[in-house]
Amino acid sequence: MFAESGYHATATTEIVTRAAMTRGALYHHFAGKEDLFAEVFRTVAQELVERSNSSVAPMAGDLWAKVSAAFRQYLHLVATHEEYQRILLIDGPAVLGWTRWRELQSEFVASGATAALELLMDRSLLARQQSVPAKMVLRAAYQQEGPSQWIAGKTGIPAVLLPYTVGGTPEAGDLFGLYDDTIKRLLKGMR
């Protein structure tokens, strides 16, 4: 329901009616609508990661290419599915606040980046290093407020949508390619 109408347009009475439960049952499991939304956020984020990973699972050969393809698929799925955009990018920061939104994003995005970096290091495709700082550098390239604001100013795309924009505006050109190239350069520098 949050994906269809948005957080603010979805009433708890609609939620309990559609779920065939009582308001008391809802509040037994969740302290409020915001907590329910946070759980929906986690579910959607996990689904997105699983879809990204499963899309590259059949690929044979180069692990580096698989990791890159999974990252690209993740961005592509968010850019092309309004429900992901609404839950993860629009309502997520608005409802949860920037800090909590970033924490929830990190449960999935950062853990996935760490796992990918560890896998690349285990296979000697990336120089052995602390994965947490490396993950933070990668995340900063597409999620930190400073770089996002700078690119947003150049492209006219809202900063929160930058890492998930394919094509974007005419001013942006191929922003998706810019992110992909940036991540490739960062990873290459870590080799």
C-alpha positions as a Python dict, from the first residue, in 0.01 Angstrom:
ca = {
    (1, 'M'): (0, 0, 0),
    (2, 'F'): (287, 236, 77),
    (3, 'A'): (425, 170, -272),
    (4, 'E'): (89, 241, -433),
    (5, 'S'): (-19, 555, -248),
    (6, 'G'): (281, 667, -50),
    (7, 'Y'): (330, 677, 325),
    (8, 'H'): (129, 988, 398),
    (9, 'A'): (-169, 888, 183),
    (10, 'T'): (-192, 542, 342),
    (11, 'A'): (-407, 535, 653),
    (12, 'T'): (-370, 270, 921),
    (13, 'T'): (-741, 192, 883),
    (14, 'E'): (-673, 96, 520),
    (15, 'I'): (-377, -116, 626),
    (16, 'V'): (-568, -317, 886),
    (17, 'T'): (-868, -359, 655),
    (18, 'R'): (-658, -487, 367),
    (19, 'A'): (-455, -712, 597),
    (20, 'A'): (-774, -843, 762),
    (21, 'M'): (-647, -763, 1109),
    (22, 'T'): (-745, -537, 1393),
    (23, 'R'): (-577, -209, 1479),
    (24, 'G'): (-476, -370, 1811),
    (25, 'A'): (-299, -652, 1626),
    (26, 'L'): (-113, -397, 1415),
    (27, 'Y'): (3, -207, 1723),
    (28, 'H'): (94, -531, 1897),
    (29, 'H'): (360, -590, 1629),
    (30, 'F'): (456, -230, 1552),
    (31, 'A'): (478, 76, 1774),
    (32, 'G'): (321, 283, 1499),
    (33, 'K'): (287, 342, 1128),
    (34, 'E'): (650, 457, 1101),
    (35, 'D'): (777, 127, 1246),
    (36, 'L'): (560, -65, 1002),
    (37, 'F'): (702, 146, 719),
    (38, 'A'): (1059, 73, 839),
    (39, 'E'): (983, -299, 818),
    (40, 'V'): (836, -256, 469),
    (41, 'F'): (1151, -60, 378),
    (42, 'R'): (1371, -351, 498),
    (43, 'T'): (1163, -603, 304),
    (44, 'V'): (1177, -400, -17),
    (45, 'A'): (1551, -335, 21),
    (46, 'Q'): (1617, -707, 78),
    (47, 'E'): (1406, -797, -225),
    (48, 'L'): (1604, -552, -436),
    (49, 'V'): (1937, -700, -327),
    (50, 'E'): (1812, -1054, -390),
    (51, 'R'): (1680, -963, -736),
    (52, 'S'): (2012, -796, -824),
    (53, 'N'): (2216, -1092, -709),
    (54, 'S'): (1993, -1356, -866),
    (55, 'S'): (2007, -1176, -1200),
    (56, 'V'): (2383, -1230, -1221),
    (57, 'A'): (2394, -1576, -1059),
    (58, 'P'): (2375, -1760, -1395),
    (59, 'M'): (2667, -1559, -1536),
    (60, 'A'): (2978, -1767, -1589),
    (61, 'G'): (3335, -1654, -1577),
    (62, 'D'): (3477, -1326, -1457),
    (63, 'L'): (3382, -1251, -1097),
    (64, 'W'): (3475, -886, -1146),
    (65, 'A'): (3218, -865, -1428),
    (66, 'K'): (2956, -1035, -1207),
    (67, 'V'): (3007, -788, -922),
    (68, 'S'): (2988, -496, -1164),
    (69, 'A'): (2677, -641, -1329),
    (70, 'A'): (2506, -690, -990),
    (71, 'F'): (2578, -327, -900),
    (72, 'R'): (2445, -207, -1235),
    (73, 'Q'): (2136, -428, -1202),
    (74, 'Y'): (2068, -286, -856),
    (75, 'L'): (2078, 70, -991),
    (76, 'H'): (1873, -28, -1295),
    (77, 'L'): (1598, -190, -1085),
    (78, 'V'): (1563, 116, -866),
    (79, 'A'): (1566, 350, -1163),
    (80, 'T'): (1297, 156, -1349),
    (81, 'H'): (1056, 57, -1067),
    (82, 'E'): (843, 328, -912),
    (83, 'E'): (768, 117, -603),
    (84, 'Y'): (1139, 97, -520),
    (85, 'Q'): (1179, 470, -577),
    (86, 'R'): (881, 558, -360),
    (87, 'I'): (971, 332, -65),
    (88, 'L'): (1351, 359, -73),
    (89, 'L'): (1416, 710, -204),
    (90, 'I'): (1113, 932, -166),
    (91, 'D'): (924, 822, 143),
    (92, 'G'): (1226, 658, 307),
    (93, 'P'): (1421, 974, 390),
    (94, 'A'): (1104, 1183, 436),
    (95, 'V'): (941, 945, 684),
    (96, 'L'): (1244, 805, 864),
    (97, 'G'): (1470, 1110, 858),
    (98, 'W'): (1813, 1123, 695),
    (99, 'T'): (2001, 945, 976),
    (100, 'R'): (1765, 649, 1020),
    (101, 'W'): (1719, 621, 643),
    (102, 'R'): (2097, 598, 597),
    (103, 'E'): (2117, 334, 872),
    (104, 'L'): (1853, 121, 703),
    (105, 'Q'): (2015, 170, 363),
    (106, 'S'): (2343, 55, 514),
    (107, 'E'): (2188, -271, 634),
    (108, 'F'): (2154, -371, 270),
    (109, 'V'): (2366, -154, 44),
    (110, 'A'): (2673, -134, 267),
    (111, 'S'): (2659, -499, 369),
    (112, 'G'): (2631, -599, 4),
    (113, 'A'): (2924, -377, -91),
    (114, 'T'): (3130, -525, 193),
    (115, 'A'): (3045, -880, 85),
    (116, 'A'): (3137, -800, -276),
    (117, 'L'): (3468, -642, -172),
    (118, 'E'): (3551, -938, 53),
    (119, 'L'): (3475, -1181, -230),
    (120, 'L'): (3696, -987, -472),
    (121, 'M'): (3977, -978, -213),
    (122, 'D'): (3939, -1352, -139),
    (123, 'R'): (3985, -1425, -508),
    (124, 'S'): (4285, -1187, -528),
    (125, 'L'): (4103, -962, -772),
    (126, 'L'): (4133, -674, -529),
    (127, 'A'): (4426, -595, -300),
    (128, 'R'): (4366, -713, 58),
    (129, 'Q'): (4260, -415, 270),
    (130, 'Q'): (4010, -320, 536),
    (131, 'S'): (3671, -362, 372),
    (132, 'V'): (3492, -105, 590),
    (133, 'P'): (3697, 197, 470),
    (134, 'A'): (3678, 69, 112),
    (135, 'K'): (3303, 29, 140),
    (136, 'M'): (3273, 379, 281),
    (137, 'V'): (3466, 525, -12),
    (138, 'L'): (3238, 345, -258),
    (139, 'R'): (2926, 454, -73),
    (140, 'A'): (3048, 813, -58),
    (141, 'A'): (3086, 810, -435),
    (142, 'Y'): (2716, 768, -484),
    (143, 'Q'): (2537, 837, -158),
    (144, 'Q'): (2712, 1104, 48),
    (145, 'E'): (2545, 1442, 53),
    (146, 'G'): (2845, 1648, -66),
    (147, 'P'): (2921, 1465, -394),
    (148, 'S'): (2550, 1414, -460),
    (149, 'Q'): (2479, 1785, -413),
    (150, 'W'): (2766, 1880, -647),
    (151, 'I'): (2645, 1648, -924),
    (152, 'A'): (2283, 1754, -862),
    (153, 'G'): (2383, 2114, -921),
    (154, 'K'): (2547, 2018, -1251),
    (155, 'T'): (2264, 1796, -1377),
    (156, 'G'): (1941, 1931, -1234),
    (157, 'I'): (1850, 1593, -1082),
    (158, 'P'): (1746, 1584, -714),
    (159, 'A'): (2046, 1463, -514),
    (160, 'V'): (1858, 1179, -346),
    (161, 'L'): (1782, 1028, -688),
    (162, 'L'): (2130, 1062, -835),
    (163, 'P'): (2265, 713, -777),
    (164, 'Y'): (1952, 562, -924),
    (165, 'T'): (1907, 774, -1236),
    (166, 'V'): (1951, 615, -1575),
    (167, 'G'): (1990, 878, -1842),
    (168, 'G'): (1834, 1144, -1622),
    (169, 'T'): (1782, 1479, -1784),
    (170, 'P'): (1934, 1605, -2109),
    (171, 'E'): (2184, 1796, -1896),
    (172, 'A'): (2285, 1478, -1717),
    (173, 'G'): (2374, 1282, -2026),
    (174, 'D'): (2447, 927, -1920),
    (175, 'L'): (2464, 974, -1543),
    (176, 'F'): (2437, 601, -1495),
    (177, 'G'): (2753, 562, -1703),
    (178, 'L'): (2923, 832, -1494),
    (179, 'Y'): (2851, 637, -1175),
    (180, 'D'): (2955, 309, -1331),
    (181, 'D'): (3281, 462, -1455),
    (182, 'T'): (3347, 622, -1115),
    (183, 'I'): (3293, 295, -930),
    (184, 'K'): (3514, 108, -1179),
    (185, 'R'): (3792, 364, -1130),
    (186, 'L'): (3763, 344, -751),
    (187, 'L'): (3773, -34, -754),
    (188, 'K'): (4063, -35, -1001),
    (189, 'G'): (4253, 197, -768),
    (190, 'M'): (4202, -53, -485),
    (191, 'R'): (4362, -340, -679),
}
